[in-house]
Amino acid sequence: MGNKLLAVLFASLLSLPLSAAVFGQEAPAKEKMAKEARWEGTVVRGDPDKSTLTVRKTESSSAEVTIQYDSSTKWVSQYHGDKKVNDIDSSQVKDGDRVICKGTWEKAGVLHATLISKRLSH
């Protein structure tokens, strides 16, 4: 009786990691959603012809990222801490404006924006 109980316990301990490996597999890479990236800073320069903005992380930093946008990019403006969001267009974002950009990384240093939010000050 003791040997049978020990054998069942041993078998269950061996099968636990195996079942976790079979049932806990991750979804294939093509089914995974790309993680949303976020970049916040000040617009250094805009290029409407190339549909890009260059955004510097902070005033004291030299880290800059190229933000690429297209017709599917949503443009909004919002006061800090306010719940009201205003729809705008790309012409309303100028050099020196603070923005938050959300999207996906295309290649090193280029963020393809799905949302660009111009931050307004009171």
RODREN-200580 format. One record per residue: residue number from 1; chain; y, z, x of N, C-alpha, C in turn. Coordinates in pm, 1 decimal. Each point is the difference from the previous one (the first is absolute). Layout:
BEGIN
nr=NUM&kette=A&nnorth=Y&nup=Z&neast=X&canorth=Y&caup=Z&caeast=X&cnorth=Y&cup=Z&ceast=X
...
//
This chain:
BEGIN
nr=1&kette=A&nnorth=-118.5&nup=0.0&neast=82.4&canorth=118.5&caup=0.0&caeast=-82.4&cnorth=125.6&cup=0.0&ceast=87.2
nr=2&kette=A&nnorth=3.7&nup=82.5&neast=102.2&canorth=113.5&caup=9.0&caeast=90.5&cnorth=21.5&cup=-128.8&ceast=77.6
nr=3&kette=A&nnorth=-112.4&nup=-64.9&neast=39.3&canorth=9.7&caup=-125.8&caeast=73.4&cnorth=53.8&cup=-111.9&ceast=-88.7
nr=4&kette=A&nnorth=-41.7&nup=-0.8&neast=-128.4&canorth=48.9&caup=-102.0&caeast=-92.6&cnorth=149.2&cup=16.7&ceast=-25.2
nr=5&kette=A&nnorth=43.6&nup=123.3&neast=-17.7&canorth=142.5&caup=27.6&caeast=-22.3&cnorth=82.8&cup=-41.5&ceast=121.1
nr=6&kette=A&nnorth=-51.2&nup=31.0&neast=117.6&canorth=67.0&caup=-37.7&caeast=123.9&cnorth=6.6&cup=-152.4&ceast=14.6
nr=7&kette=A&nnorth=-106.2&nup=-69.9&neast=-36.9&canorth=-3.7&caup=-146.3&caeast=8.1&cnorth=99.5&cup=-63.4&ceast=-97.3
nr=8&kette=A&nnorth=11.1&nup=54.2&neast=-122.1&canorth=95.9&caup=-51.7&caeast=-99.2&cnorth=142.9&cup=22.8&ceast=48.1
nr=9&kette=A&nnorth=25.5&nup=119.4&neast=54.6&canorth=133.6&caup=31.7&caeast=51.0&cnorth=36.5&cup=-93.7&ceast=114.9
nr=10&kette=A&nnorth=-94.3&nup=-21.9&neast=91.3&canorth=23.3&caup=-88.1&caeast=113.4&cnorth=26.3&cup=-144.2&ceast=-45.0
nr=11&kette=A&nnorth=-79.1&nup=-47.9&neast=-97.0&canorth=16.2&caup=-136.2&caeast=-51.4&cnorth=135.4&cup=-17.3&ceast=-69.9
nr=12&kette=A&nnorth=42.0&nup=102.0&neast=-73.4&canorth=129.9&caup=-11.2&caeast=-68.1&cnorth=114.9&cup=0.8&ceast=99.4
nr=13&kette=A&nnorth=-13.1&nup=76.2&neast=107.5&canorth=104.0&caup=1.0&caeast=102.4&cnorth=10.4&cup=-134.5&ceast=71.5
nr=14&kette=A&nnorth=-112.5&nup=-66.9&neast=19.0&canorth=1.3&caup=-131.1&caeast=63.6&cnorth=56.0&cup=-107.5&ceast=-91.9
nr=15&kette=A&nnorth=-25.8&nup=12.3&neast=-130.2&canorth=42.7&caup=-104.8&caeast=-92.5&cnorth=148.0&cup=10.8&ceast=-37.9
nr=16&kette=A&nnorth=60.8&nup=116.4&neast=15.1&canorth=140.3&caup=18.0&caeast=-37.7&cnorth=94.9&cup=-91.1&ceast=78.7
nr=17&kette=A&nnorth=-6.5&nup=-2.7&neast=133.2&canorth=89.6&caup=-90.8&caeast=73.3&cnorth=-27.6&cup=-147.4&ceast=-30.3
nr=18&kette=A&nnorth=-126.5&nup=-32.9&neast=-23.9&canorth=-35.7&caup=-138.1&caeast=-30.1&cnorth=58.9&cup=-42.9&ceast=-134.3
nr=19&kette=A&nnorth=-7.5&nup=86.7&neast=-101.0&canorth=55.4&caup=-34.6&caeast=-130.8&cnorth=152.5&cup=-8.0&ceast=5.7
nr=20&kette=A&nnorth=62.6&nup=83.8&neast=79.7&canorth=145.4&caup=-6.0&caeast=14.5&cnorth=41.4&cup=-132.1&ceast=63.8
nr=21&kette=A&nnorth=-80.5&nup=-46.8&neast=94.1&canorth=31.9&caup=-127.1&caeast=65.7&cnorth=-15.9&cup=-116.9&ceast=-95.7
nr=22&kette=A&nnorth=-98.2&nup=4.5&neast=-87.4&canorth=-25.3&caup=-109.8&caeast=-92.5&cnorth=102.1&cup=-0.9&ceast=-113.2
nr=23&kette=A&nnorth=23.1&nup=115.6&neast=-62.3&canorth=87.3&caup=5.4&caeast=-117.1&cnorth=147.3&cup=16.6&ceast=34.9
nr=24&kette=A&nnorth=30.5&nup=41.8&neast=119.0&canorth=139.1&caup=24.4&caeast=37.8&cnorth=61.3&cup=-111.6&ceast=80.7
nr=25&kette=A&nnorth=-56.0&nup=-120.9&neast=-5.8&canorth=53.8&caup=-111.3&caeast=77.1&cnorth=138.4&cup=-37.6&ceast=-50.4
nr=26&kette=A&nnorth=84.4&nup=-42.5&neast=92.9&canorth=134.3&caup=-44.7&caeast=-36.1&cnorth=-5.4&cup=-140.9&ceast=-57.1
nr=27&kette=A&nnorth=101.8&nup=-33.5&neast=-76.4&canorth=10.0&caup=-134.4&caeast=-55.9&cnorth=19.3&cup=-100.2&ceast=113.6
nr=28&kette=A&nnorth=-43.4&nup=-121.8&neast=-17.9&canorth=22.5&caup=-102.3&caeast=102.3&cnorth=149.1&cup=-16.4&ceast=28.8
nr=29&kette=A&nnorth=31.4&nup=-42.1&neast=121.1&canorth=138.8&caup=-8.0&caeast=44.2&cnorth=86.4&cup=-87.5&ceast=-89.9
nr=30&kette=A&nnorth=-54.0&nup=-110.0&neast=-50.8&canorth=81.9&caup=-89.1&caeast=-81.0&cnorth=35.1&cup=61.2&ceast=-136.0
nr=31&kette=A&nnorth=-75.9&nup=100.8&neast=-43.3&canorth=29.8&caup=64.6&caeast=-127.0&cnorth=100.2&cup=113.9&ceast=15.2
nr=32&kette=A&nnorth=21.7&nup=44.6&neast=122.0&canorth=93.9&caup=109.6&caeast=23.5&cnorth=142.8&cup=-49.2&ceast=-17.3
nr=33&kette=A&nnorth=81.0&nup=84.8&neast=-55.7&canorth=142.3&caup=-32.3&caeast=-13.6&cnorth=68.9&cup=32.0&ceast=132.5
nr=34&kette=A&nnorth=93.7&nup=-82.5&neast=38.5&canorth=76.7&caup=26.6&caeast=119.8&cnorth=87.9&cup=121.9&ceast=-25.0
nr=35&kette=A&nnorth=7.9&nup=87.3&neast=97.1&canorth=79.8&caup=120.3&caeast=-15.0&cnorth=147.8&cup=-36.5&ceast=-0.9
nr=36&kette=A&nnorth=72.1&nup=57.7&neast=-95.5&canorth=142.1&caup=-29.6&caeast=-11.2&cnorth=75.7&cup=65.0&ceast=115.6
nr=37&kette=A&nnorth=82.6&nup=-80.1&neast=65.2&canorth=82.0&caup=48.4&caeast=110.4&cnorth=140.5&cup=28.8&ceast=-50.7
nr=38&kette=A&nnorth=72.6&nup=84.3&neast=72.0&canorth=135.7&caup=38.3&caeast=-40.4&cnorth=87.2&cup=3.8&ceast=124.8
nr=39&kette=A&nnorth=118.9&nup=-55.9&neast=-10.7&canorth=96.3&caup=2.8&caeast=110.1&cnorth=136.4&cup=31.2&ceast=-58.1
nr=40&kette=A&nnorth=67.0&nup=98.6&neast=56.4&canorth=130.7&caup=42.6&caeast=-48.9&cnorth=100.1&cup=-6.0&ceast=113.6
nr=41&kette=A&nnorth=118.8&nup=-50.3&neast=-29.8&canorth=102.7&caup=-5.7&caeast=102.2&cnorth=122.7&cup=-74.9&ceast=-46.5
nr=42&kette=A&nnorth=76.9&nup=-47.8&neast=97.4&canorth=125.7&caup=-69.2&caeast=-24.8&cnorth=-15.3&cup=-148.0&ceast=33.4
nr=43&kette=A&nnorth=51.7&nup=-84.5&neast=-88.6&canorth=-5.5&caup=-144.5&caeast=23.2&cnorth=92.8&cup=-33.8&ceast=116.3
nr=44&kette=A&nnorth=-57.2&nup=-59.3&neast=103.9&canorth=77.6&caup=-41.6&caeast=116.6&cnorth=52.8&cup=-141.2&ceast=-21.6
nr=45&kette=A&nnorth=-86.7&nup=-87.9&neast=-52.0&canorth=41.8&caup=-136.8&caeast=-29.9&cnorth=-93.8&cup=-60.4&ceast=-103.6
nr=46&kette=A&nnorth=55.0&nup=-83.0&neast=-81.3&canorth=-78.3&caup=-72.4&caeast=-100.0&cnorth=6.8&cup=-148.4&ceast=27.8
nr=47&kette=A&nnorth=-108.1&nup=-69.3&neast=-28.5&canorth=-5.0&caup=-144.9&caeast=17.0&cnorth=-57.7&cup=-61.2&ceast=-127.5
nr=48&kette=A&nnorth=87.9&nup=-36.5&neast=-96.4&canorth=-48.3&caup=-55.3&caeast=-126.2&cnorth=-76.9&cup=-131.7&ceast=16.8
nr=49&kette=A&nnorth=31.8&nup=-76.7&neast=103.4&canorth=-69.8&caup=-126.8&caeast=22.8&cnorth=-146.7&cup=21.7&ceast=36.0
nr=50&kette=A&nnorth=-28.9&nup=107.3&neast=76.1&canorth=-137.2&caup=32.0&caeast=38.0&cnorth=-61.8&cup=105.8&ceast=-92.2
nr=51&kette=A&nnorth=77.7&nup=48.2&neast=-96.8&canorth=-44.1&caup=105.9&caeast=-91.7&cnorth=-47.6&cup=123.4&ceast=75.9
nr=52&kette=A&nnorth=85.9&nup=47.1&neast=91.2&canorth=-33.9&caup=119.0&caeast=78.3&cnorth=118.9&cup=95.0&ceast=9.8
nr=53&kette=A&nnorth=-33.4&nup=126.9&neast=19.6&canorth=96.5&caup=103.7&caeast=34.5&cnorth=-51.7&cup=66.4&ceast=126.3
nr=54&kette=A&nnorth=89.5&nup=37.9&neast=89.3&canorth=-39.0&caup=81.5&caeast=114.2&cnorth=50.7&cup=140.5&ceast=-30.1
nr=55&kette=A&nnorth=-92.2&nup=96.7&neast=-0.8&canorth=33.2&caup=136.7&caeast=-39.0&cnorth=-28.8&cup=94.4&ceast=115.8
nr=56&kette=A&nnorth=102.2&nup=78.2&neast=38.4&canorth=-13.0&caup=100.3&caeast=106.5&cnorth=-37.9&cup=132.3&ceast=-62.7
nr=57&kette=A&nnorth=-98.4&nup=68.3&neast=57.9&canorth=-56.0&caup=123.3&caeast=-55.7&cnorth=107.4&cup=105.8&ceast=-28.2
nr=58&kette=A&nnorth=75.5&nup=39.9&neast=98.9&canorth=109.1&caup=96.7&caeast=-19.2&cnorth=116.6&cup=-41.1&ceast=87.2
nr=59&kette=A&nnorth=111.9&nup=65.3&neast=-22.1&canorth=120.1&caup=-33.8&caeast=77.8&cnorth=-20.9&cup=20.1&ceast=150.7
nr=60&kette=A&nnorth=-73.0&nup=104.9&neast=38.9&canorth=-16.4&caup=30.8&caeast=141.8&cnorth=-122.7&cup=-66.0&ceast=62.5
nr=61&kette=A&nnorth=-76.6&nup=-73.1&neast=-79.0&canorth=-121.6&caup=-62.5&caeast=49.4&cnorth=23.2&cup=-148.5&ceast=25.6
nr=62&kette=A&nnorth=-81.3&nup=-54.9&neast=89.1&canorth=7.6&caup=-143.7&caeast=25.1&cnorth=-118.5&cup=-72.6&ceast=-63.3
nr=63&kette=A&nnorth=-83.7&nup=72.8&neast=-74.8&canorth=-117.3&caup=-61.5&caeast=-64.0&cnorth=44.7&cup=-87.6&ceast=-116.2
nr=64&kette=A&nnorth=-27.3&nup=-129.6&neast=11.6&canorth=36.9&caup=-95.9&caeast=-103.9&cnorth=-123.7&cup=-74.4&ceast=-49.3
nr=65&kette=A&nnorth=1.2&nup=-33.4&neast=-128.6&canorth=-109.0&caup=-75.1&caeast=-61.1&cnorth=59.8&cup=-114.8&ceast=-79.6
nr=66&kette=A&nnorth=-67.8&nup=-113.6&neast=4.0&canorth=39.3&caup=-113.9&caeast=-82.3&cnorth=-67.0&cup=14.3&ceast=-135.2
nr=67&kette=A&nnorth=80.3&nup=-1.5&neast=-105.3&canorth=-49.3&caup=7.7&caeast=-135.9&cnorth=6.7&cup=-140.7&ceast=-57.6
nr=68&kette=A&nnorth=-114.4&nup=-52.0&neast=-39.6&canorth=-4.9&caup=-133.6&caeast=-58.6&cnorth=-15.3&cup=14.3&ceast=-151.0
nr=69&kette=A&nnorth=77.9&nup=-77.1&neast=-75.7&canorth=-7.5&caup=6.2&caeast=-145.6&cnorth=-17.6&cup=-138.7&ceast=-56.9
nr=70&kette=A&nnorth=-41.7&nup=-6.4&neast=-126.9&canorth=-15.4&caup=-127.8&caeast=-68.5&cnorth=36.8&cup=18.1&ceast=-146.3
nr=71&kette=A&nnorth=-32.3&nup=-98.3&neast=-80.6&canorth=39.5&caup=4.6&caeast=-141.2&cnorth=-71.0&cup=110.1&ceast=-77.9
nr=72&kette=A&nnorth=-111.3&nup=51.4&neast=52.3&canorth=-71.8&caup=106.6&caeast=-70.2&cnorth=50.7&cup=139.7&ceast=37.1
nr=73&kette=A&nnorth=88.7&nup=9.7&neast=98.8&canorth=54.6&caup=129.2&caeast=41.5&cnorth=92.6&cup=54.6&ceast=-107.1
nr=74&kette=A&nnorth=-20.9&nup=126.6&neast=-35.3&canorth=84.6&caup=66.0&caeast=-99.3&cnorth=115.1&cup=68.7&ceast=73.3
nr=75&kette=A&nnorth=122.3&nup=-20.8&neast=-49.1&canorth=120.8&caup=57.2&caeast=58.8&cnorth=59.1&cup=101.3&ceast=-97.4
nr=76&kette=A&nnorth=23.4&nup=122.5&neast=49.2&canorth=58.0&caup=104.5&caeast=-84.3&cnorth=103.4&cup=78.8&ceast=80.0
nr=77&kette=A&nnorth=82.3&nup=75.9&neast=-72.5&canorth=90.9&caup=94.6&caeast=64.3&cnorth=-11.8&cup=132.2&ceast=-73.2
nr=78&kette=A&nnorth=25.2&nup=109.5&neast=73.6&canorth=-16.9&caup=131.5&caeast=-59.1&cnorth=80.3&cup=102.1&ceast=80.0
nr=79&kette=A&nnorth=66.6&nup=92.2&neast=-72.8&canorth=65.6&caup=112.2&caeast=64.5&cnorth=-105.1&cup=99.6&ceast=44.7
nr=80&kette=A&nnorth=27.6&nup=68.4&neast=110.2&canorth=-92.0&caup=100.3&caeast=51.4&cnorth=-24.7&cup=108.5&ceast=-104.3
nr=81&kette=A&nnorth=-126.4&nup=26.2&neast=-30.2&canorth=-36.8&caup=104.0&caeast=-94.5&cnorth=14.7&cup=-37.5&ceast=-146.1
nr=82&kette=A&nnorth=46.0&nup=-121.6&neast=-28.8&canorth=20.1&caup=-43.0&caeast=-137.9&cnorth=-125.6&cup=-69.9&ceast=-50.8
nr=83&kette=A&nnorth=-27.9&nup=15.3&neast=-127.3&canorth=-117.4&caup=-64.6&caeast=-58.2&cnorth=29.9&cup=-142.7&ceast=-46.5
nr=84&kette=A&nnorth=128.0&nup=-32.1&neast=-21.6&canorth=37.2&caup=-132.9&caeast=-48.5&cnorth=-7.9&cup=-102.0&ceast=113.7
nr=85&kette=A&nnorth=-73.6&nup=-107.6&neast=-26.7&canorth=-16.8&caup=-107.9&caeast=97.5&cnorth=63.8&cup=-125.4&ceast=-57.2
nr=86&kette=A&nnorth=85.7&nup=-65.4&neast=79.5&canorth=70.0&caup=-121.1&caeast=-42.7&cnorth=-62.4&cup=-122.0&ceast=65.4
nr=87&kette=A&nnorth=-25.7&nup=-104.9&neast=-77.3&canorth=-47.0&caup=-126.6&caeast=57.2&cnorth=118.6&cup=-72.4&ceast=62.9
nr=88&kette=A&nnorth=-21.2&nup=-52.2&neast=121.0&canorth=103.3&caup=-76.2&caeast=69.7&cnorth=-64.5&cup=-126.7&ceast=55.3
nr=89&kette=A&nnorth=78.4&nup=-80.8&neast=73.0&canorth=-58.4&caup=-114.7&caeast=69.3&cnorth=31.7&cup=10.7&ceast=148.5
nr=90&kette=A&nnorth=-58.8&nup=-87.4&neast=77.3&canorth=10.3&caup=9.2&caeast=146.4&cnorth=143.4&cup=-11.8&ceast=51.2
nr=91&kette=A&nnorth=87.0&nup=-67.4&neast=-73.9&canorth=138.4&caup=-16.4&caeast=45.2&cnorth=77.9&cup=131.1&ceast=-0.8
nr=92&kette=A&nnorth=-51.4&nup=101.8&neast=-67.2&canorth=69.8&caup=128.4&caeast=-8.6&cnorth=-35.4&cup=95.6&ceast=114.2
nr=93&kette=A&nnorth=-90.0&nup=-40.9&neast=88.5&canorth=-33.4&caup=80.5&caeast=117.2&cnorth=69.3&cup=-62.1&ceast=120.9
nr=94&kette=A&nnorth=86.4&nup=78.3&neast=63.2&canorth=83.1&caup=-47.6&caeast=111.9&cnorth=-33.1&cup=77.0&ceast=127.3
nr=95&kette=A&nnorth=48.9&nup=-52.1&neast=113.4&canorth=-13.3&caup=70.7&caeast=127.3&cnorth=65.6&cup=137.1&ceast=-12.9
nr=96&kette=A&nnorth=-68.0&nup=102.7&neast=52.5&canorth=51.2&caup=136.5&caeast=-5.8&cnorth=-53.0&cup=80.5&ceast=-118.2
nr=97&kette=A&nnorth=-64.6&nup=-65.2&neast=-96.8&canorth=-57.0&caup=71.4&caeast=-115.0&cnorth=-127.1&cup=72.7&ceast=41.0
nr=98&kette=A&nnorth=-22.2&nup=117.6&neast=-61.0&canorth=-125.6&caup=72.8&caeast=19.1&cnorth=-101.3&cup=-52.6&ceast=-100.2
nr=99&kette=A&nnorth=-122.1&nup=-25.7&neast=46.4&canorth=-104.5&caup=-54.7&caeast=-86.6&cnorth=-133.2&cup=70.2&ceast=25.6
nr=100&kette=A&nnorth=-85.1&nup=-3.7&neast=-102.0&canorth=-139.8&caup=38.4&caeast=13.6&cnorth=-79.5&cup=-124.5&ceast=-37.1
nr=101&kette=A&nnorth=-87.7&nup=-41.7&neast=88.5&canorth=-81.0&caup=-120.9&caeast=-21.6&cnorth=-147.1&cup=39.9&ceast=-7.2
nr=102&kette=A&nnorth=-66.9&nup=-51.4&neast=-102.0&canorth=-143.6&caup=24.1&caeast=-15.1&cnorth=-70.0&cup=-134.1&ceast=-4.2
nr=103&kette=A&nnorth=-117.3&nup=-6.6&neast=61.2&canorth=-76.1&caup=-124.5&caeast=3.3&cnorth=-121.7&cup=14.1&ceast=87.9
nr=104&kette=A&nnorth=-38.5&nup=-109.1&neast=65.0&canorth=-116.3&caup=-0.5&caeast=88.6&cnorth=38.0&cup=-61.4&ceast=134.0
nr=105&kette=A&nnorth=-62.5&nup=48.3&neast=105.7&canorth=25.7&caup=-54.0&caeast=133.4&cnorth=-67.8&cup=-135.5&ceast=13.7
nr=106&kette=A&nnorth=78.0&nup=-100.7&neast=34.9&canorth=-52.4&caup=-134.9&caeast=21.8&cnorth=-47.4&cup=-15.2&ceast=144.2
nr=107&kette=A&nnorth=84.9&nup=32.8&neast=92.6&canorth=-32.3&caup=-3.1&caeast=142.6&cnorth=91.6&cup=102.0&ceast=66.3
nr=108&kette=A&nnorth=-15.0&nup=17.4&neast=128.3&canorth=75.7&caup=103.5&caeast=70.8&cnorth=150.2&cup=-14.7&ceast=-25.0
nr=109&kette=A&nnorth=58.9&nup=101.3&neast=-55.7&canorth=143.8&caup=1.5&caeast=-20.1&cnorth=49.9&cup=-73.5&ceast=-122.0
nr=110&kette=A&nnorth=-87.8&nup=-52.9&neast=-86.6&canorth=42.9&caup=-71.8&caeast=-120.7&cnorth=-65.4&cup=64.3&ceast=-122.0
nr=111&kette=A&nnorth=84.1&nup=45.7&neast=-92.1&canorth=-46.8&caup=59.6&caeast=-124.5&cnorth=30.9&cup=-95.8&ceast=-114.5
nr=112&kette=A&nnorth=-102.8&nup=-41.9&neast=-73.0&canorth=21.8&caup=-86.0&caeast=-115.9&cnorth=28.7&cup=91.0&ceast=-118.2
nr=113&kette=A&nnorth=124.6&nup=-3.0&neast=-48.9&canorth=45.9&caup=95.8&caeast=-100.5&cnorth=-39.1&cup=-39.6&ceast=-141.4
nr=114&kette=A&nnorth=-52.4&nup=97.0&neast=-72.5&canorth=-22.0&caup=-15.9&caeast=-143.9&cnorth=112.6&cup=68.6&ceast=-76.6
nr=115&kette=A&nnorth=68.5&nup=95.9&neast=65.1&canorth=112.4&caup=72.1&caeast=-58.9&cnorth=102.2&cup=31.1&ceast=106.9
nr=116&kette=A&nnorth=126.9&nup=-29.7&neast=-31.4&canorth=110.1&caup=41.2&caeast=87.5&cnorth=96.7&cup=78.1&ceast=-87.7
nr=117&kette=A&nnorth=20.9&nup=126.5&neast=38.2&canorth=85.4&caup=89.3&caeast=-76.5&cnorth=125.3&cup=31.8&ceast=81.3
nr=118&kette=A&nnorth=114.5&nup=-40.2&neast=-51.9&canorth=128.0&caup=31.5&caeast=64.4&cnorth=37.4&cup=141.2&ceast=-42.0
nr=119&kette=A&nnorth=30.2&nup=84.8&neast=98.2&canorth=33.9&caup=139.4&caeast=-27.1&cnorth=150.9&cup=10.9&ceast=-16.5
nr=120&kette=A&nnorth=41.7&nup=55.5&neast=-112.0&canorth=141.9&caup=16.0&caeast=-31.4&cnorth=40.8&cup=145.0&ceast=29.3
nr=121&kette=A&nnorth=125.5&nup=18.9&neast=39.7&canorth=49.1&caup=136.2&caeast=23.0&cnorth=98.6&cup=34.9&ceast=-110.2
nr=122&kette=A&nnorth=6.8&nup=126.0&neast=-33.6&canorth=86.6&caup=45.5&caeast=-109.0&cnorth=145.4&cup=-4.5&ceast=41.6
//
